Structure formats: C-alpha cells, structure tokens
Amino acid sequence: MRGRTLQQCATGRAEELPGAELTHPSGEGWDVFKVHGKVFMLQTDITGEPLVILKAAPSDARTLREAYEDITPGYHMNKQHWITLHPDGDLDAGMVKDLVTESYLLVVGNLPKKQQPVSPATFGRQS
C-alpha cells in the first residue's frame, strides 16, 4: 500500500467496527482509535511516514515481523504486544483490514462482558 492509503484503509475498517471511536488525546499528530476507552489502533506521521500501530498477540506479532519487512515492533508501544505497519511495501488492503480487526478483537476480549460491543469469539464469522 502506498503512503496515506495504508492509513485510509485502516481508518475505513476501524470506522466499521461497533463501538470504535476516534480520539486525539495527544493532539493532532496522533489519531487514536478506542473501544470503550481502550486503545486498539494509533496512526501518526510523526516519523515522516504514515504509520499504523496495532495490538497483536505476542506470538502473532513475532511471526508477522519475521514474515513482513513492512511490519516492525510497535512505535512507542510495548514491543511484544504492538506492531507498526509501514507503507509502500507488500501489505495489501485485506491484510491491513484483518490486522485492524484482530487488534480490535484483542481489546474487546479484555473488556468486561457487559461492555463488549461484539462477541470476540464469533464476530465476523459466517454461520
């Protein structure tokens, strides 16, 4: 994905997710997407390139970093639990959308059941 297209794709998917909201707690240089007050995605271009930062299970994060040059440890986040997506590489829109969804579901899964806008076990699965 080229430049801003990466962030536009990720934003489009985040906006489709139940209960997701865009906030700017750190000012205009950071887009922070949350579900019930918990962060699942950040976006910034503070490094000079448009980045997308997502939560990931530690084993998945490690595997993704090994498999894709465009996925690195989370920028300014816990390096085991967060990944950074970089533009202009081999990541396609489907993968970006899947990674955003997975990040969201990891956060939703840690919310109290009453606050979960979807069931993390069944969300997005065809019946």
C-alpha positions as CSV (number, residue, x, y, z in Angstrom):
1,M,0.0,0.0,0.0
2,R,1.3,3.4,-0.9
3,G,1.7,6.3,1.6
4,R,-1.6,7.6,3.1
5,T,-3.6,4.7,1.5
6,L,-2.4,2.5,4.4
7,Q,-3.9,4.8,7.0
8,Q,-7.0,5.4,4.9
9,C,-7.6,1.6,4.6
10,A,-7.0,1.1,8.4
11,T,-9.3,4.0,9.2
12,G,-12.0,2.7,7.0
13,R,-12.0,-0.6,8.7
14,A,-11.9,0.9,12.2
15,E,-14.9,3.1,11.4
16,E,-16.9,-0.1,10.6
17,L,-16.2,-1.7,13.9
18,P,-19.0,-1.5,16.6
19,G,-18.2,0.9,19.4
20,A,-15.0,2.2,17.8
21,E,-14.3,5.9,18.2
22,L,-11.6,8.2,17.0
23,T,-9.9,10.4,19.7
24,H,-7.0,12.9,19.8
25,P,-5.8,12.7,23.4
26,S,-2.2,13.6,22.4
27,G,-3.1,16.4,20.0
28,E,-3.5,16.5,16.2
29,G,-0.3,14.5,15.4
30,W,-1.9,11.2,16.6
31,D,-5.2,9.5,15.7
32,V,-6.1,7.1,18.5
33,F,-8.9,4.6,17.9
34,K,-10.5,3.2,21.0
35,V,-13.4,0.9,22.0
36,H,-14.8,1.6,25.5
37,G,-11.8,3.8,26.3
38,K,-9.2,1.1,25.4
39,V,-6.8,1.8,22.5
40,F,-6.7,-0.7,19.6
41,M,-5.1,1.4,16.9
42,L,-2.9,4.5,16.6
43,Q,-1.9,6.4,13.5
44,T,0.8,9.1,13.1
45,D,3.1,10.5,10.5
46,I,5.4,12.0,13.2
47,T,8.4,9.9,11.8
48,G,7.9,11.3,8.3
49,E,5.9,8.4,7.0
50,P,2.3,7.4,7.7
51,L,2.3,4.6,10.3
52,V,-0.4,2.4,11.6
53,I,0.2,0.9,15.1
54,L,-1.9,-2.1,16.2
55,K,-2.2,-4.5,19.1
56,A,-1.3,-8.1,18.4
57,A,-0.9,-11.3,20.3
58,P,2.9,-11.7,21.1
59,S,3.3,-14.9,19.1
60,D,1.4,-13.4,16.1
61,A,3.4,-10.1,16.4
62,R,6.7,-12.1,16.3
63,T,5.6,-14.1,13.3
64,L,4.3,-11.1,11.4
65,R,7.6,-9.2,12.0
66,E,9.6,-12.1,10.7
67,A,7.4,-12.6,7.6
68,Y,7.0,-8.9,6.5
69,E,9.6,-6.2,6.2
70,D,6.8,-3.6,6.5
71,I,5.8,-4.8,10.0
72,T,8.0,-3.8,12.9
73,P,7.7,-3.6,16.7
74,G,5.1,-1.1,17.9
75,Y,6.3,2.5,17.6
76,H,6.4,4.0,21.2
77,M,4.4,1.0,22.5
78,N,5.2,-2.4,24.2
79,K,7.2,-4.2,21.5
80,Q,5.8,-7.6,22.4
81,H,2.1,-6.6,22.2
82,W,2.1,-4.0,19.4
83,I,3.2,-3.8,15.8
84,T,3.7,-1.0,13.3
85,L,2.6,-1.2,9.7
86,H,4.7,0.8,7.2
87,P,3.6,2.0,3.8
88,D,5.0,1.2,0.4
89,G,5.6,-2.5,0.8
90,D,3.9,-5.8,0.3
91,L,0.9,-5.4,2.7
92,D,-2.4,-5.5,0.9
93,A,-5.8,-4.0,1.9
94,G,-7.2,-7.3,3.0
95,M,-4.3,-8.0,5.4
96,V,-4.5,-4.4,6.8
97,K,-8.2,-4.8,7.4
98,D,-7.7,-8.2,9.1
99,L,-4.9,-6.8,11.3
100,V,-7.1,-3.9,12.4
101,T,-10.0,-6.3,13.2
102,E,-7.7,-8.6,15.1
103,S,-6.4,-5.7,17.2
104,Y,-9.9,-4.6,17.9
105,L,-11.0,-8.1,19.0
106,L,-8.0,-8.5,21.3
107,V,-9.1,-5.3,23.1
108,V,-12.8,-6.2,23.1
109,G,-11.9,-9.7,24.5
110,N,-10.3,-8.0,27.6
111,L,-13.4,-5.8,28.3
112,P,-16.0,-6.9,30.9
113,K,-18.7,-8.9,29.0
114,K,-21.3,-6.1,29.6
115,Q,-19.1,-3.6,27.7
116,Q,-18.2,-5.9,24.8
117,P,-20.0,-4.4,21.7
118,V,-19.5,-7.8,19.9
119,S,-18.5,-11.3,20.9
120,P,-14.8,-11.7,20.2
121,A,-15.3,-15.4,19.7
122,T,-17.9,-15.1,16.9
123,F,-17.5,-11.6,15.4
124,G,-17.2,-11.7,11.6
125,R,-17.6,-15.4,11.3
126,Q,-20.2,-16.7,8.9
127,S,-22.8,-19.0,10.3
